[in-house]
Amino acid sequence: MLITDTIQESALQYPDKTAIQLGEEKITYQELHKNVQQAAAYFKKMPFQGSQGKAALYLPNGIDLLQNFLGAISAGWISIPLDLKWKESELNERLAQSNPDLIITTEKLQNHLDQYSDKVIVDSVMTESAANNESTSPITDKSLFYMGFTSGSTGVPKCFVRNHRSWVKSFACNKEDFGLSEDDTILVPGPLVHSLFLFAAVSTLFLGGTVKLLPKFSALQTLKEIESKHVSAVYAVPTMLAALTKEIKPQHDVQDLKKIISSGAKWEPGLKDNINSLFPKTELFEFYGASELSFVSYINHRSTKQKPLSVGRPFHNVKLSIRKDGEEVTTGEIGTLYVKSEMLFSHYLNRPDANKEVRDENGWLTVGDLAKLDEDGDLYIIGRSNNMMISGGQNVYPEEIENVLNSMEGIEEVVVFGTPDSYWGETVTAAIVLQEGAELTARDVQRYCRKHLSVFKVPKHIIYANEFTYTSGGKIARAKVKEIYSQGVSST
């Protein structure tokens, strides 16, 4: 089955049902099917290099972006959403990696793409006739449809590619594990260039539900949509939820929201407590995954048995393996996490070295996360192997220290990293953003850490920051934070 197959079925079954809405603008399933087919007809007539056409989409967040994405893949092309917030150098780097045949944009935005004028198509002329070139290959569930870019939170983003089957199998998790259906109206408040929000929107359409979009994230607008009682579920990342909790006042009625589904980072204890109290009747799902892995594990925060540091149990169609030196580890032992499912990505583009590193000969995939399983089969993510520090000959994982600091009252956000030291090799450094009105000395922070961590893991340097840099997907850009704040390290 292909990602776009069910759109026609929905158009026949409930033609007047709203498929996508952004503000006052909305289209029905009948209109969506017509528009997707019209876009597909255009792409089918356009020439391309290689075995599949590649269409980059440099468009504002909204209905047209989603329709062009679906139209291109319906024609057998690969869609490549581009972020309007990227700097010129970032945009050029991503276009160089993906090398699209066409770049779809608006008349207003085309001046950003002057050096690619031979590839640029303004979306308003896409209904016009094109040179006939019916060389599109037959589409199967193994056909590639999507190119995205890893978040770049730890370095230069890699271009990853997916086939239809990987997402269709992922849609089953939304239905079976999260309980979503054609009756749901899903609010997608984040940018569609982020794979989480693009997946949320496309999955909703695949299931026959209604997608509500925002032109850009706004905590106030998200709250307004929830209060309208026309939204049954929200997809979000923790930074969005944190912003939302700050806007909710006692007079706001959010009790009818059925589900919150979050990914991108682990919920901090304070955030979890706030969400629990502000949304007492809402199912709270938090899941762990990656661009390359799709869904891995999830936890329902309304379940009776709570394990604050766990990322839950595997989805119904996922197998896990934790290995050290090529051998399976015992319960509670830390090792590299490998995942096997039908939801895995196809490959990194033009990166044979990286492809070889992440996949073994039996189809198991790893992104380098270090993890452990407890006696109940619950998964704990310890950190990323490429984030690891070595201090005094000891392996130190920043995420472990961050989990402790995030539980400390008064801390809003934290990033832990290593800084060079002639004696220790690396010293543990923590950059911290305090909550408004909070006052914490470096000794307060270190004293708290000593209660929960071995001495060699306690940060030797504490840096106070006003704010951190984020990726487009709402994650803290770790490499950038380290670059900025490691310059300010001083003894405490």
Summary of the structure (lengths in Angstrom):
residues: 492
radius of gyration: 23.1
end to end distance: 59.3
largest distance: 71.0
contacts: 1597
relative contact order: 0.09
helix: 32%
strand: 27%
